[in-house]
């Protein structure tokens, strides 16, 4: 596997290493954003649609204005979440070198690729 990882241990090419994620990919915060925000927007959009129908003098006993408002608000929420996740793609799945499993033998004069201070 090839992945970009922070290297505090000073590994070299062909070293066998174990990596671990720095940031959790499937956190409860992500689940809340994916499910909670659109559901809240659905209810808020429904209430706004019903209020707009009442303000415009439409029959507020009908569910259509609220349903349209809820669906539009939820759709905008999904579009917003997509744009945010697309923009932050580089911040998800960041790894760090956890341990060196097998270090290849290298000559004494050879230096590591990047030191921990280089990052």
C-alpha positions as a printed Julia matrix, in Angstrom:
119×3 Matrix{Float64}:
   0.0    0.0    0.0
   1.21   3.49  -0.75
  -0.05   6.28   1.5
   1.18   9.65   2.66
   2.0    9.63   6.36
   3.69  11.81   8.95
   7.08  10.33   9.84
   8.31  11.03  13.38
  10.48   7.85  13.41
  12.69   8.55  10.39
  11.9    5.59   8.12
  13.7    4.81   4.89
  12.65   3.42   1.55
  11.85  -0.31   1.77
  11.33  -0.24   5.56
   8.29  -2.23   6.6
   6.12  -0.05   8.84
   2.74   0.08  10.56
   0.67   3.22  10.24
  -2.33   4.44  12.2
  -4.84   7.16  11.4
  -4.33  10.52  13.04
  -7.93  11.53  12.47
 -10.86   9.14  12.87
 -12.66   8.67   9.57
 -15.99   7.35  10.88
 -16.54   9.54  13.91
 -19.91  10.23  15.56
 -19.54  13.85  14.45
 -19.62  12.72  10.82
 -22.77  10.66  11.45
 -24.42  13.63  13.1
 -23.56  15.83  10.13
 -24.73  13.26   7.61
 -28.05  12.43   9.26
 -28.82  15.1   11.85
 -28.32  18.24   9.77
 -30.58  17.17   6.87
 -33.34  16.02   9.24
 -33.2   19.31  11.15
 -33.3   21.19   7.85
 -36.28  19.1    6.75
 -38.27  20.17   9.83
 -37.1   23.78   9.62
 -37.97  23.91   5.91
 -41.39  22.45   6.61
 -42.06  25.1    9.27
 -40.78  27.86   6.97
 -42.95  26.6    4.11
 -46.04  26.56   6.3
 -45.22  30.05   7.65
 -44.68  31.37   4.11
 -47.99  29.88   3.0
 -49.74  31.6    5.9
 -47.99  34.94   5.17
 -48.94  34.79   1.48
 -52.54  34.04   2.33
 -52.49  30.48   1.05
 -54.42  27.68   2.72
 -52.05  26.63   5.51
 -54.09  23.48   6.22
 -52.58  21.93   3.1
 -49.25  20.14   3.53
 -47.77  20.99   0.12
 -46.04  24.29   1.03
 -44.4   22.7    4.07
 -43.39  19.59   2.15
 -41.84  21.63  -0.65
 -40.02  23.85   1.84
 -38.75  20.82   3.76
 -37.5   19.0    0.68
 -35.78  22.14  -0.64
 -34.1   22.84   2.69
 -32.95  19.22   3.05
 -31.6   19.21  -0.52
 -29.67  22.41   0.14
 -28.27  20.8    3.29
 -27.03  17.8    1.31
 -25.46  20.08  -1.3
 -23.75  22.08   1.47
 -22.42  18.92   3.13
 -21.14  17.67  -0.22
 -19.31  20.94  -0.9
 -17.78  20.98   2.59
 -16.62  17.35   2.36
 -15.24  17.87  -1.15
 -13.25  20.89  -0.01
 -11.85  19.13   3.1
 -10.92  15.89   1.36
  -7.22  16.31   2.16
  -7.89  16.45   5.9
  -9.58  13.05   6.12
  -7.52   9.9    6.36
  -4.26  11.43   7.61
  -1.82   8.76   8.81
   1.25   8.66  11.07
   4.01   6.05  11.22
   3.27   4.08  14.4
   6.16   1.61  14.36
   8.91   0.15  12.2
   8.26  -3.58  11.79
  11.38  -4.4    9.78
  14.16  -1.92   9.07
  16.24  -2.63   6.02
  19.99  -2.6    6.42
  21.5    0.58   5.01
  25.03   1.94   4.81
  26.13   4.24   7.64
  26.5    7.29   5.39
  22.92   7.06   4.06
  20.45   9.41   5.72
  16.7    8.97   6.15
  14.48  10.48   3.45
  12.87  13.06   5.74
  13.59  13.69   9.36
  10.81  14.33  11.87
  11.9   17.97  11.98
  11.54  18.22   8.19
   7.77  17.87   8.34
